[in-house]
Amino acid sequence: MGFLLFLLFLLANSASGKRTTYIIHMDKSFMPKAFTSHEQWHSSILETVNLKNTASESSTKPTRLLYSYDNAFHGFSAVMSEDELQVLEKLPGFVSAYADKMVTLDTTHTFEFLGLNPESGLWPASHYGDDVIVGVIDTGVWPESRSYKDDGMTEIPSRWKGICEPGQEFNTSMCNKKLIGVRYFNKGVKAAKPNITISMNSGRDTQGHGTHTSSTVGGNYIEGASFFGYATGTARGVAPRARLAMYKVIFDEGRFASDVLAGMDQAVADGVDVISISMGFDNVPLYEDPIAIASFGAMEKGVLVSASAGNAGVTPGILHNGIPWLLTTAAGSIDRVHSGKLTLGNGQVITGWSMYPVSALVNEFPLIYNESISSCNSTSLSSFNYGIIICETGHFFDQINTIAESSAPAAIYISDNPSIFQREEFAYPGVVISPENGAAVISYAKSGANPVASISFQQTFVRSTPAPVVATYTSRGPSPSYPGILKPDILAPGSLVLASWIPNSYTVSIYPDIGLSSEFAMVSGTSMACPHSSGIAALLKGAHPEWSPAAIRSAMITGAINIDNTNSPIKDSGLNYSIATPLAMGAGLVNPNFALNPGLIYDATPQDYINLLCAMKFTRKQILTITRSSTYTCQNASSDLNYPSFIALYTNETTATLSQKFVRTVTNVGDGPANYSINMVVPLNTNISVYPSRLSFSSKYEKLSYALTVEYNGNKTGEVEFGSLTWVDVIGLHAVTSPVVVAPMIHTW
């Protein structure tokens, strides 16, 4: 009680002043034992501040707790005046405080979330991808986009053999030192539909997809980017100094394998270093998959192919592009939240989710809660359209349409459905809040004291937790193309990625069917995750031009991280936020700076992949379809590819212990001699043995081999168990981690 009176005395002698959001770091060891949680401690401090605000005529807005932190650091964020902050600075346990930097976001922000920075790591080591050429196989490009300005770009590399192909609404002058080549391929479309007229017979984008993916890979710097006021800042691609070449293979009139093959083939001939392809073909074996076929030839020429895993959701074994010789990327979230601020008449402020793209005025309307209409799926809502309606159980996108048709000014949607937060559509004023906050809002609405509420839009916050989480839509392994290689390989940002868009197409719509266009769009999908991986691969190629595609992929896999920003295992939003398995996220979130200096790499040659094909019981003609050469040999057929991950598969016939042996060869790419020992996280009901358990390298580029044996004794009724093997440099410079998975065999294509 004495502490409380002392604090009130201090506050009574301080001015309220201008109010700002501050992030306050506290030493938890100072928390009084009377409090059972850190939230109680933080709330107690701010409740005292609120008492002072109530008593003061000069202060009408209470100090309020926004977030209470106890994972990455301990402390809280709150809105308060500078004088109030000075009072808090005198309290036991205070460490530091600083103002929240909401208005200085760097968009798309994904580069920051991935740890790329100009001071150290992969960006400066690769000169931001300078002179690396990325070929994008997609829907075309909008050349006038500011992402393709060549400010700051040097001369085009002399090895470039591509052209800027003229066509409808497209001329050769539209290419420059950033967008160095554009070609289009639609002969397959025309052959399949002889009487068709191609509506845009050129490399110009009519769908937006290709403009979005290519600008994500390597777009130039754009100041003042935003999505209708959300995520305002400076946009840039992952490799902002890389060169871009677009190969348009998708048209409004169709998409055909022949055109995809032609585009990829031409990209290799033109001299690209990386191919980014955010599309895939389902239900086809490797020897009928144009991406598998073309990427094999690219790999032989030293070109890394980066592809998306698909958006088929949580059903196991339906991802596409599970091709052993390319990089396959799954999608996850980032730590950025787009929000609407809900202010209740009692002063409570709740930050919810909203992407309503207009700065609408929803100010002090009556707050309506009625259990008979709270599902918000009835035409009777029109009888309650004089205020903000609270919606509970129901399908959000149906509810928002019903609210719009009722002409209510706005709605509050109570939901924790993760799919809502992965979509940019928000066609009518409203905000989504959690069930926990929903209980408080309903309680206030039922108070009977003329409850009112206001909603403001176009706000963005970063450093939200947990992040990343695996997206609900991302396709899961094992790969039906070949389940014996773990796919996907890695996770990258894919949800609500901001990048350039075409201006002559609606980006979003608002009720009652008003289309809005923008220079930028926020889109979700593995199509958006893939170009992040492609950009990182381009940066690695710039930093290590001697590395093979397999070496680059290995560095990205073994350097990935499987924990989120709360230092907990990454969760899967598609499976009730359970711990994500490698079948959903591969090795984890790609970490560019760890990949720069991996210590060890798992390399592979074209013959290694041919040995794998031979072990798959393909016919000679089927293998020839992929390899394009009859000079290969099957003398050393082996299903044990030198891959930086492990997956052991059981079947319905596996009644005894599942036992599988893997042999791997690692190459020392460190600066000199090195010694490694193992650290293992063993899957449940599994024994793992590794021989030898130490690797001693006497020089750079030396190769050493080891054997890993998995013995699984658990149930075989669909269980997926996983762990990891890490080779740790004994002096602490490197930790080379590979996921180890036990999973059921699936039907293959």
N, C-alpha and C positions, 0 to 999 in steps of 0.2 A: 504493500500500500504506500509505503514511503517513497519507493521508486516512482510510482505513478504520480504522486503529488509533486515530486521534484520535476518530472518531465512536463507536467501541466504548467508549473511555474516558468520553466524555460520557454515553453510555447507561448504563454501569455505575454511574454516580453519580446516576441518576434513578430515581424510583419509577414503577412501571407505572401505577397509578391506574385510575380508571374509563375504560372504552374507549368511544369515540364515533366516528361517521363524520364526517370532515372533508373539505371541499373545499379543495384547496391550489392556489394560483396560483403558477406559477414563471416566471422569465425564461429563455427557451430559449437565449438567447445565452451563458448560463453552463454549458451542457451540455458536459462534457468530450468532446474529439474521439475518445476511445477508444470512445464509444458511437455506434452507427450509427443509433439511433432513440430517440425520446423515451421509448418504452415501456421500453427497456433501462435508461435513466437512472433512471426512476422505480422500476422493479423493483429496481435495484441498491441504492438508498437503503433500500427497505423490506425487502430481504433482510438487510441489516445489522441492521435493527431486529429481525427474526425471530431472528437469531443471539443477540441479547441476551435475547430472550424465552425461548429454549431454555435458556440458561444460568441464568436467574433462577427461583428457586423460587416467587416471588410472582406470576409471569405464566404462564398456561397457554394463552392464546389468542394466536396470532401476529398481528402487524400485517399487514394484507393489502390489496392493491391492488384497488379496485373498478372504477374507470374511469381510463383515461389519455386526456387531452384534447389535441388539437393543431389544432383548427379554430376554434371560436368563441372559445376562449381556450386558453392553454397551462397545463397543470397536471395534477393527478390527484386522485382521491378515495380515501380509505383509512380503515380502522378503526384507531384508535390511542388511546393515553392522552394526557392533557393534558401530562404530563411529556415524553412522546416528541415531542409537537408542539413543545414549547419547544426541544427539541434541534434539530428540523428548522428552526425559525425562525432558527437561527444559521448555517445552511448558505448558501453562496454561491448566488445565484439565487432565494432565497425572496422572494416578493412579499407574499402575504397568505393567510389561511386563515379559514374559518368553519365552524361545525357545520352539517351537513345538516339541513334543516327538513322531515323526512318527515311529521311528525304534524300539521302546520299547513296541509294542503292546502285549497284552495278548490275545491269541486266545483261544476259539472262540470269545472272547470279550463279548459274550452274558452275562456271569456271571457278568461282570463289569457293563454292561448296566442295569442289573436287580438290581444292588446295593449290590451284595454279596461282602464282603471284610473280610480279616482276622482279622481286629481290633475289630469289634463289629458286633452285629446282629446275623443272623441265622447260618452263618458258624461256628463261635466259639461255639455258644450255642448248636449246634448239634454235635460238634466235626467232622464237615464235613461229617456227615452221617455215622460215624464209626459204624459198626456192623448192620446197617439197610440193609436188603436184598431186592433187586429189581429184580423181574422176568420180563424178556422182551419176549414178544410173537412176533416172527418176522421170518426173513429169515435165521437165523443162525448167526454164529459169525466167525471171522477170528482170531483164538486164538493167532497167532504169533504177532498180532498188539501190538505196545508198549502201547496202552491204557489199556491192560490187564496185564501189569507187576504188580507184587505184592510188589514192593518196598514200605516200610513203612507201610505195612498192618499187623495187629495183627492176632492172630489165628482165625480160622473160628468159628463162634458162635456154641455152642454145640447144639442149638435147630435145626440146619440145618439138614434136612433129605434127601436132594437131592443127586444125583450122577452125575458123569461125564461119560456119556454113550459113549462107543467106537463105531466106525463105519468107514466108508470109509474115508481114509486120516485123521483120527481123533482117538487119543488114550487118555486114562485117564490121562496121565501125562501132558496133555495140559491145564488142570485146575490147579488152584492155589488159593492163599488166596484172590485174587481179583475176578477172574472168577471161582466161586466156584461150578458151576454146568452147565451142558449142556445136553439137551435131544432133541430128534426129533420124530415127529409124522407124519406119511404119510400113515397110513392105509386107510384113506379116499380116498387118491389119488389112491392107488393100487386097492381099491374096485371099484372105478369108471372107472378105466382104467386097466383091469386085465392083459393085455399083455404089459404094460408099463415097461420100465427099468428105475429106478430112477438114474439119472446121478450122484448125490452126495448123497448117502444114509448114511447121518450122519448129525451132527449138524453144519458142516462147511458151511459157507456162500458162495453162488455163485452169489449173486445179489448185495451185498454191503449195502443194506437197513438196515439189522439187526446190522451189525457192526457199521454203522453210528449212529443209534438210541441208541444203548446200550452204546457206548462211550460218547454220549452226556449226557446220564443220569448220568453215574458214572465212566467215564474213568479216569485213573490215569494221573499224570502230564507227559507231553511230551515236552521237550525243542526242539526248532528249527522246530516247525510245521509251515507249510504254504501250500497254494494252488498255486503251480507254481510261487512262489514269492509274492503272495498276502496274506495279513493277517498274516504276519510272527510274531511268538511269541511262547508262551508256551500254549499248549492245555491242557485242563482238563475238566472233566465232571462237571455237576452242583453239584453233591454230590461225590467229588473225593475219599472219603474214604468209600463209600458204597460198598457192595458186589453185584456182578452181577451173574445172572443165566439166561441162554438163553434157550428158548423153541422154537425150529424150527418147524413151522407149514406151512410154505410156501415153495414150491419147484418149480423148473423150470417146472415141469410137471403138476402143478395145486395147487389150494388152495381150501380146502373144510371145511365146517362148523364142521364136526366131528373132524377133526384134531385140529381146533382152540379150540373147547370145551375141547378136551383131554389135550391140552397144558395148558390151563388156570386151569383146574381142578388139574392137576399134580402140577402146581406152588403153589396152595393153600396147597396141601398136603405136599409139600416139606418144607413149612414154610416161604414163602416170606412175606414181609411186604407191598410191593407195587407191583402192576402189571402195566406195561407200554405196551400199545398195539396201535401201529400206523397203524391201518387198520380198515375197517368197512364193514358192509353188508348193501346194499341199498334195498329199496322197500320191507322190511319185517317188520311185526309187532313184538312187544316185545317178544311174545311167540314163534317166529320162528327165532329170532336173537341170534346166539350162543354167542355173546359177552354180550348181555343183560342177558341171562340165566346164563352163567358162572360167570359173575360179581355179580349177586345176591348172589350166594353161597359164593363168595369171601367176599362180604360185611358182610354176616352173621358171617364169621370167623374173622372179624376185618381187612381185607385186602382192602386197597384202590385201585381201578382200575382207571387208567388214560388213556383216549382215545382221538384220534384225531377227529376233526369235519368233515374232508373230504375236497376235493379240487374241488368242483363242481361250484365254482364261486358265482356270485351275485344274482342269482335267489332265491327268498325267499322260505324257507321251504323245502330245499333238503339236509340239513346236515344229516350225519349219526352219530351214537353213541349219539343221544339225549336222553339218558337213565337216568331216575331220580336218580338212585343210584350210578352213577359213575361221574367222573370229565371229562368234555368235553372242549377241548382246540381249540381255533381258532389261526390263524397265523398272525403275523405282521412283520414289518421290525425292524432293529436296526439302531444305529447311525454310522454305518461304511460304507464307500464308497470305492469301488475299481475303480481305475481311470487310465486313460492315460493322459499324459500332452501334450497338443497341443501348440506348439510354432510357432507363425507366424513370417514372415521375418521382420515385423515392430517392433518386440520386445514384442508384446502382448502375454501373456501366459494365456491359458484357461485350467482349470482342468475339464475334461470330464469323461465319464464312459467308462471303458474298462476292459475286463477280458481276453484279448488275452494272452494265457499262455506261451508266448515265449518272451525273451528279444530281440525283433527284432530291426533292425536298419532302421528307417524311417527318414532320415536326409536330410533336405533342398531339397525336391522334389518340382517341380512346383505345384502350387495350382490351381485346375481347377474347374471353375463354368460355366456351360452352361445350360440354362433353358431347352433346348431341351432334355437333358439327365438326368436332376436333379432328376427324379423319380427313376433312377438307376434300371430300370427293362427291359432294352433293350440290345440286342446283339451289338448294335452300340457303346456301351461303349468301345469296344476294340480299337476304333479309338482314344481314349483319355487315353490310358493306360500308358502314359509316366509320369503321376503325380498323386497326391492325389486328388481324385474326391469328390466333395461335393454333398451329396445326401439329398434331401428334402423329400417331401411327398412320402409315400410308406410303404410297410411292411418290417420292419427291417430285418427279417430273410430271406426274399426273396432277399432283396437288397444285403445283405452280400454275398450270393451265386453268384449273378450276378457279383458283383465286383471281386470275386475270379476267376470266369471264364474269366473275361476280362484281367487278369494278371496285373491290376493296382497295384502299390506298396502298396496302402492303401486307405482308404476312411474316410470321416468325415460325420457322420449321424446326421441330425438335427431332434430331436424328444423329446417329453416329455411323450411318452407312458410308463406308469408305469410297464407294463409287461416285458419290456426289462430289467429292473433293478432287476428282481427277478430270472433271469436265468443265469447259469454259462457258457452257450455256447457262444463262440466268436471265430469263426473258421478262421478268416482272419484279418490281421492288420487293425486297425481302432479305432475310438473313437466316442462316442455319446455325443453331446452337446445340450444344451437347445436352443429353438428358439430365446431367447434373445441374447445369445452368437452367434448363427448362423447368425443373422443379421450383426454383426460386421465382422464375417469371410467372408461372401459374399461380404460385402462392400470392404474389403481389396482385395479379389480375383478379383473384377471388377475394381480395381484401375488402372490397366494397367502398373504397375511398376514392371513387372516380379515377381509377388507374389510367395513366396515359403513358405513351412511349414515343421515342423518336429513333430514326435510323439514318445514319450517314454512310456513304459509300466511298469506294475508290481508295482504300487504305491497304497498305502492304507492310508486313512484318517479316523479318528473317530471324534465324536462330531458333525456330520452333522445334519442338521435340515430340516424339522421336523422329529422326531422319537419318538415313533413308528408311522407308518401308517398301517392300516389294509390292508393286501395283497389282490390283485385282485382275487386270486384263492380260498381263504378260503370260505367254505360253510356257508350259512346263515340259521338262524332260521326263524320262530319257528320250533320246532322239530316235524317231521311227526310221530315219535314214540308216542309222547304225547305232544301236543303243550301247555298244561296248565302249564308246567314247563319251565322257560326261559332257552334256550340253544342257543349258547354255554355259558359256565360258565365264562371263562376268555380268555385273549389274551396272547400269549407268542411268543418269537422270532421264526420265521419259515423261513425267507427268507435268502438264501445264508448262511446257517449255516455250519461252518467248523467242521468236525469230521473225525474219522478214516474211511478207506475204504479198500476194498479188492485189493491187488496189481496185481492180474492176470486178471484184467478187465480194459478196457479203462475207464478213468475218463472223459476225453474230447477228442474231435477230432479237428484237424486243416486241412485246405485244403492242398492237394486234397484228403483226406480220410486217414490221418495219425492219428492213435490212440495214445494217451498219457496216461500212468498210473501214479498213485501217491498213496502215503500212506494215503493221505487225500483227501476229496472231499468237495466241497461246493454244497449243495443241498437245494432246497426250497420245502416247503409243510407243511401242518399241521402235517405230519409225523415227521417233525423236531421240530415243536412247542410242540407236546405232550411230548417228553422226557424231555423238560425243566420243564414242570409242574410235571412230575413224579419225577424228581430229587428234586424239591422243596418239594413235598409231603414226600419224603424220609427224607429230612432234618428236616421237621416238626415232623415226626414220631420219629426221633432221639432226638429231643428236648422235645417232649411231648409224650412219649410212651403210656400214658394212653388215649390219644385222639382216638375217633372213626373215621372211614373214613368220616362220615358226618361232624364231627368237623373240621377235616383237610381241607376239601373242603370249609366249611363255612369261615374259617380263610383266605383262599386264595381268596375267592370271596369278602368278606367285606373289605379286605385290599388292593384290586386292585385299581389302579389309572386310571382315565379317561382323563387325560391331557398329552400332549406330552412334549418334552424338550424345547418348546418355551412357556410353560405355557398356551397353547391353547387347546381346545378340540381335542382329537385324530381324525384324518381324515381317510376317506375310499378311498383308491386309486382306488378301483373298481367302485366308483360312483363319479368320477370327483372331488375327494378330498373334498366332502361334509363331514359334521360332522358325524362320525360313530355312528350307533345306537347299542344298546345292542344285537340286532339280528345278528350283525356282530362280535362283540367283547366281548359279555357278560358284566361283570362289568368293564372291562378294562384290562390294562396291569398288570399281576401278580407282586406283590411286596413282595418278600420273607421276608424282615425285618419287614414290617407291619404285615405280617401273623404270625410272631413269638409270638406276644403279642397282640391279637385282642381285648381283653376286654370282648366281648360277642361272643358267638357262637350259631348257630342254629343247634341243634343236631337232629338226627332221628334214630329210631330203625327199625329193620326188620319188626315189626308189622306195623309201620307207612307206609312203602312202600306197605305192603299187603293191608292196608286200601285203598291206592290209586288204586291198581290193582282192588280191588273189585268195586270201583267207576267207573272203565273204562268199565264196562259191559262185561268183559271177562267171558267165561264159566269156570266152575270149573276145567275142564281139562286144559284149557289154563293157568289158574293161577297156577295149579299144575306143569305145564311144567317149569315155572319160579322158583317157590318156592321149588320144589322137596320135599315138605312135605304136607301131608293132615291134619296136626294139626292146620293149620291156621284158623282164624275165620273172617267172614265178618260182624260181628255185628256192627262195627264202620266204615263202608265204608265212605271214605272222599276223595274228590279230592283236598283238601287243605293241601298239604304236608308242613311240617315245613321247608321250603326252604329259603335261604337267598336272594331271589329275588322275584319279583312280575310281572306277566304278565296277563293282562285282554284282552280277545279276543272278537271281535264283528263279526257278520255274516251279510249276505245280508238281513236277516230278522230282524236285529236289527235296528228298525226305531226310537224308542224313546231313551232316555238316557241309556247308558250302565252303569250298576251299579254292582260292585262285591266287596264282603267282604272277607278279608283274616284274619286269626288268626294265630299269630306266638308266639312261646315260645323261649325266649333267656336264656342262662345260663351264669352267671357271672364267667369268668375264670381269672379275675383280682386277685390281691393279697389280697383283703379284701373288706370292704364296698365300695359302689360306687353309685353315682347318675348320671342319664343320662337324657338329654332333647333332643328334636327332632330338626332337621334342614332339611327342605324339598326343593327340586327343583321340582316344580309341572309341569307336562307335559302340553302342550298347550291344551286349550279347556277342561281342566280336573279339577275337584275338588278332593282333597284328605283330608280325615279326619283320625286322629289317636287317639285312646283312650286306655289307658291313654297317656297323652303327656309327662309324666315323669315316669321314672323307678328308684326305690330306692332299692338297694340290701344291705342287712345287713351283708352278708358273701359270701365267695367264694363258687362257685358251686350252689348258690341259683338260682332258676328258676322263671321268671316272664313272663306273657303273655300280649300281646296287640292285638288290632284289627285295621286293616287298611281298609278303604273303598275307592274305586276308582269310580268316577262318570265322565263319558266321554260324552261330548255334541257335539263333532266335527263331521266332515264328516266321512262317513264310506265307502269310495271308495278306500281303499288300503292304507290310511294314517297310518304311524307309529309315535306315539308320545312317548316321554320318559322323565323321570326325575329321581329323587332319594330320598330316605329316609335315613337320617343319625342319628344314636343315638350318641350323643356327651357327653363324660364324662365331667361333669361340671368343673373339675379341669384340663382339657386339656390333659389327658393321652391317650385317645382313641377316635377314630371316626369310627363308625361301619356303613358302607355304603352299601345299597342295591339298585340296579336299579329297577325302576318302569316303565313298558312298557304297552302301549295300541297298539294293532296290530290286523290285520284281521285274522280270523280263516283260516286255510289251510286244504287241503286234507290230511287225515291221512292214514297211512299204515294199 
